[in-house]
């Protein structure tokens, strides 16, 4: 279901000329890694957020460079 959701998000972003970064692959790689989640085992930890930022940052910087 998340893949379908992400496909819709990507299409919506493209339709509006927005950038889109799919962070799901990062999260999937961390499955089973307790350090990637808070103590509740569900919500992302700071380390997982850091990896998301690393995925998003180049796209954001490129958008800023392009004046978008």
Helices and strands as residue ranges (DSSP letters): H 2-15, H 24-29, G 34-36, H 46-65
